[in-house]
C-alpha cells in the first residue's frame, strides 16, 4: 500500500481531467495537495471537493508559462505546508494544425505551456528539493513525442519534456531527488471528447488493450513514481497507453 502521509504535492493543470485525477489519487494516499491551474475558480473548486472528502488540499491560480507565477506557486506550496515533496508537471494545451498551416502563435503557445512551463516549475522546485535532500518530480509527456500528424508543436514540446526529464534525473539523483516522465496514450479526457466517433473507433481499434485509457490509469502510475517504492527509479519514461504505439 502506497502511503504519502506527511508529503506535500503540487499538481499543475489539475482543475480537471488527468490533473484532477492525479491530485485526487495523491490526496487519497495521504498527501497534502496544491491544485494549480490557469483557471483559478476551477482550481479552488477542485481543492474544495477534496477537502469535502476529508483530504488536505488548496487551490492556486498559475499560468505555468509565466516564470514568476511558477515560482510563486512553488513558494506557496512550501509556505503553506512547510515543504514540497512531489511535483507533477501536468499542465498542457493543444493548438493542432498541419505543419504547413501552423501559425507562429500556435507553435509558441504550446511550447510555452507544455515545455517551458515544465522548466518554470521544475527549476524552483529543484532548488527547494535539493535543500531538503528529497523530492519526486513526475513530468507528463505523451506518446505523441514520437511524432503525430497535425501536432508538430505538441510533439516537439513533449519530446523536449523527455530530454529535460533525463537531464534533471542525472543532475538531481545524488540529492535524493528522482525525476521521471509518463507518456499517456489515447485518454478519455476533455481534450479528446471533440474527436469524431468514427475516428475514436479507429484509434481504439489500434490499442492492444482494446479500450481508451482512463485518467485513473495515469494517476496510479504517478502515485507509484511518487512513492518510496520508486526511490531507485529515475530518468525513466513510462508509457501508459494500453500498448499503443504511434
PyMOL commands that set and color helices and strands:
alter all, ss='L'
color gray80, all
select helices_A, chain A and resi 17-28+40-52+67-81+99-101+104-132+143-146+152-175+190-192+197-205+215-226+228-230
alter helices_A, ss='H'
color red, helices_A
select strands_A, chain A and resi 8-11+32-37+57-61+86-89+135-140+177-184+237-240
alter strands_A, ss='S'
color yellow, strands_A
deselect
rebuild
show_as cartoon
